[in-house]
Amino acid sequence: MSYILISNDDGIHGEGLTPLVEAVSQVSDVKVVVPLENCSGASNKLTLDRPLSPKTLKNGYIAVPGTPTDCVYLSCQGMFDEEPAFVVSGINEGANLGDDVLYSGTVAAALEGRFLSKSAIAISLVGKTHYQTAAYVARYLLEHWGEFSLPQPCVLNVNVPDLPLEEIAGFKVTRLGRRRRAGKIEPHLNPRGSYGYWIAHAGEGVADEGTDFHAVQNNFVSLTPISIDMTHEAYLGKMDVLNTNLNHGLTEINKPK
């Protein structure tokens, strides 16, 4: 019987994990494979320098001493007798808007499902309180997934305002926005007298209309389709001239002296 794989980047103790499992379990059988520790900001890191030894907990969840990408990779590459039919990553504590997707372990777990030809959702709560709202949104999207007709490979990046369900204005399909540059790093002197640095908070989001930032600021759930293909399509049309110039220069270099 097929099942939905649930992972995250907040780890086995992530506050959004249990609400998500309870909601998704109303739609499908589930397996839970998550990092043993919090891996926020891990992006697509894959552990290659050591073997991974998953631990099955009393509640049936499986904790992996690795990254979110490791969790989905193991699950889809032979750790179970059957591969998942779908991957849901979350519920992340805090937004994954705009440039955040470059760093997010939540989005990375979903992208790994996409890479393994699985449909995938990354879901984040823009705050720390109303996880039940985000859990309901996840279940609702799964129940209506057939209406999306997303091209493969593609991931739906979902950001839910931190509000009671009755205050959610609806859904908006959005594009990724952008953040302004982050603040300066914060110097830190540890008790042994050595200096280090704290990474600063993310820069402010630019809430242009049509972006994920604009949607959540207006109490809408943001739905952003993400593809792994980062090719700058608009530049490709200029490549013929560049190729000609580069190849001409190479020909000149290789001419017999």
Order of alpha helices (4+ residues) and beta strands (2+ residues): beta-alpha-beta-beta-beta-alpha-beta-alpha-beta-alpha-beta-beta-beta-beta-beta-beta-alpha-beta-alpha-alpha
